[in-house]
Amino acid sequence: MGNKIIVAGGGHGGIAAAMLLAQKGFDVTVYEKNAADKLGYDWTDIFDRKGWTAVGIPIPDKSKYKLKQDMTFYGPAMETALTQNTEDDKKEIQMERKDIYAHLIEYAEKAGVKFRYEEAVEKPILLGNRVVGIKTDKGEYLADLVIDACGLNSPVRQNLPPSMGIQNNPVEYEQFYVYRAHFNKMCEVEEKDKFKLILLPNNELGISWVATEENHTDVLIGRFFKFDRDYAISQIDEMRKLNPSIGTDILRGDSFANIPVRQPLGVLVADGYAAIGDSAFMTVPVIGSGIANSLKAAKILADAISNDFSGSYSAETLWNYQKNFYKEIGAALAPLACIKLLLTRLEGPELDYIFAKGILNAEDMTIDADSTSLGAMLSGMSLDDIKIKLDGLINNKVVLGKVVKMGLQLARATAVTAAMPTSYNRKTVLRWVEEYNSCFKR
Ligand SMILES: Cc1cc2nc3c(=O)[nH]c(=O)nc-3n(C[C@H](O)[C@H](O)[C@H](O)COP(=O)(O)OP(=O)(O)OC[C@H]3O[C@@H](n4cnc5c(N)ncnc54)[C@H](O)[C@@H]3O)c2cc1C
């Protein structure tokens, strides 16, 4: 083989795909804008450990991770606590982001992947309708295929022509603007309040979390709108009143980042191009976890590439990646994007009502990166549970109207996603993606 593949950006899925392809004899180079020791964020992440096994990488040593604490969800009034109850073997793992990268890169380098750090990708190089390489701040490089793993604001995806049908940018309410910091820990808290996630905090559009860890308190402020550090600190000052474990000394983090919280990118491929990870918006829309999905997608992508014996890496041959990604992961994520849209339409008291009346309960909130299927959630409901939910809805016409609207949107999104073309034909795909994108209008 030996065909040349460029991975633009050191995203998790991109590096994992690079490793799998290098193992098959492809010549793969990753171009990453940061220095090797500056990769990833200064905090821990929670993800499904099956992400590792999907790409054939051993789960790291136990000293490198711990099991995730169950989360307790609150509405803005902080009155009803919905605590997840996840069995230990289903619990996600929590690891330092830097350790995740170190583990991934160790295996990628062993497979022969080359890394070029401190080289920023500026845009794709196009020949007609095909991506044939990348332009970086240091030069131009050609390849048989470019895998876009540059994340949410990928300059590769942003500079693709409309004729490819690939959405260049997310729209409003499709990303969380996030501030995160670790503070000194002032006191212990009850078991159920060790990891609190507040939806629509202070009736603001977004989420906040407070995780009281062994030696610090981890605070995250996520909003659907941009904000500055003063706003973040003022929100944390408010939170401190009800969460005395948050100290005032900042130990780590103290920085901003963005998370896609939307349906996956409608079209993932073009001639000479495939998007993965946050570049393709593969996070779980409500909770923003994207690491495990990126790793799982890497295996699907590497299989599609290595099974393209023509070596053309055209949209037609890469369509197997698109189809299998949606079958295994994407089709379950799209309906969750509709649930997220409901969250953006609710007023704080309406969400409090939904929690208080059991329209959503602790079991419903046991969403993780491995149980993203709405079908699984619905099939687990008892008749009594359904009755409680219906009673709650019938007694509040405004909430009922918003939930019905979401239900209709969700049904349409599910049907349109299922009707994805089975093979790539540009006209058909462009028509389909227009319809797919229209399912998620706020
Ligand atoms: C605050 C926060 C908390 C999160 N918590 C979790 C969590 O607990 N669990 C979880 O699963 N996910 C979490 N996520 C989401 C997670 O970070 C992503 O979904 C996941 O990393 C997959 O994205 P990625 O690796 O494709 O992209 P990214 O993580 O964005 O990586 C992209 C890479 O490309 C590089 N890059 C970007 N632009 C260029 C360029 N122009 N040239 C060269 N290189 C470039 C970047 O430096 C980076 O290394 C969180 C995200 C944030 C912001």
The ligand as an ORCA input file, in Angstrom:
! r2SCAN-3c Opt
* xyz 0 1
  C     -14.235     21.849     28.997
  C     -14.387     20.610     28.203
  C     -14.687     19.442     28.865
  C     -14.851     18.256     28.131
  N     -15.102     17.124     28.809
  C     -15.188     15.956     28.148
  C     -15.341     14.753     28.845
  O     -15.381     14.720     30.072
  N     -15.432     13.603     28.131
  C     -15.373     13.597     26.774
  O     -15.473     12.527     26.166
  N     -15.225     14.742     26.080
  C     -15.130     15.918     26.724
  N     -14.954     17.079     26.037
  C     -15.049     17.042     24.574
  C     -13.758     16.548     24.001
  O     -12.737     17.484     24.241
  C     -13.860     16.310     22.477
  O     -15.122     15.893     22.088
  C     -12.836     15.288     22.078
  O     -11.565     15.756     22.375
  C     -12.893     14.971     20.583
  O     -12.489     16.069     19.862
  P     -11.192     16.023     18.920
  O     -10.144     15.261     19.595
  O     -11.676     15.615     17.607
  O     -10.872     17.556     18.845
  P     -10.023     18.445     19.815
  O      -9.997     17.902     21.184
  O     -10.524     19.841     19.624
  O      -8.570     18.316     19.195
  C      -8.233     18.986     17.996
  C      -6.743     19.038     17.881
  O      -6.414     19.723     16.685
  C      -5.485     20.753     16.970
  N      -5.752     21.853     16.025
  C      -6.796     22.704     16.014
  N      -6.677     23.580     15.013
  C      -5.527     23.258     14.378
  C      -4.848     23.802     13.270
  N      -5.318     24.871     12.610
  N      -3.689     23.231     12.869
  C      -3.171     22.158     13.527
  N      -3.759     21.627     14.617
  C      -4.923     22.171     15.025
  C      -5.749     21.145     18.408
  O      -4.595     21.743     18.976
  C      -6.076     19.790     19.018
  O      -4.903     19.127     19.405
  C     -14.756     18.275     26.713
  C     -14.430     19.443     26.061
  C     -14.234     20.599     26.792
  C     -13.885     21.850     26.056
*
